[in-house]
């Protein structure tokens, strides 16, 4: 990848992408589960956002010291 002077298969980029995908998947599933049980959109949204916030911290930690930070 010429733009960030990294190899085409960059483990840091793959890790960040997979963590982000996993975060959003878990957040969506948990929010959907909460909504199905309670029919409360505010609770579901709060759960979704809390998980995304935690996952974002993980992505930031994983990309520290890389051009993706």
C-alpha positions as a printed Julia matrix, in Angstrom:
69×3 Matrix{Float64}:
   0.0    0.0    0.0
   1.9    2.94  -1.27
  -0.05   5.59   0.64
   1.05   4.47   4.09
   4.24   2.67   3.04
   3.03  -0.68   4.35
   3.01  -4.15   2.85
  -0.1   -5.18   0.88
  -0.83  -7.77   3.58
  -0.39  -5.68   6.7
  -1.07  -7.55   9.95
  -1.82  -4.3   11.82
  -4.44  -3.31   9.25
  -5.98  -6.79   9.24
  -6.12  -6.86  13.03
  -7.74  -3.42  13.19
 -10.28  -4.32  10.52
 -11.17  -7.63  12.17
 -11.49  -6.02  15.61
 -13.74  -3.34  14.19
 -15.91  -5.88  12.41
 -16.15  -8.07  15.52
 -17.01  -5.06  17.67
 -19.87  -3.97  15.45
 -21.13  -7.54  15.1
 -21.24  -8.12  18.84
 -22.77  -4.69  19.44
 -25.49  -5.29  16.86
 -26.34  -8.76  18.16
 -26.48  -7.63  21.77
 -28.59  -4.58  20.96
 -30.95  -6.72  18.91
 -31.25  -9.24  21.76
 -32.05  -6.48  24.24
 -34.62  -4.94  21.92
 -36.27  -8.3   21.27
 -36.62  -8.92  25.0
 -37.6   -5.44  26.16
 -38.85  -3.58  23.06
 -36.92  -0.66  24.52
 -34.97   1.17  21.84
 -33.13   3.35  24.34
 -31.74   0.33  26.2
 -30.76  -1.33  22.95
 -29.04   1.81  21.69
 -27.19   2.29  24.98
 -25.94  -1.3   24.87
 -24.85  -0.92  21.24
 -22.94   2.27  21.91
 -21.29   0.94  25.07
 -19.94  -2.08  23.2
 -18.76   0.05  20.28
 -16.98   2.36  22.74
 -15.18  -0.58  24.37
 -14.28  -2.09  21.02
 -12.94   1.22  19.76
 -10.57   1.32  22.71
  -9.29  -2.08  21.63
  -8.8   -0.95  18.04
  -6.9    2.12  19.23
  -4.66  -0.05  21.41
  -4.05  -2.49  18.57
  -3.08   0.27  16.14
  -0.86   2.23  18.53
   2.49   2.86  16.89
   1.16   2.25  13.38
   0.06   4.67  10.67
  -3.52   3.72  11.5
  -3.43   5.18  15.02
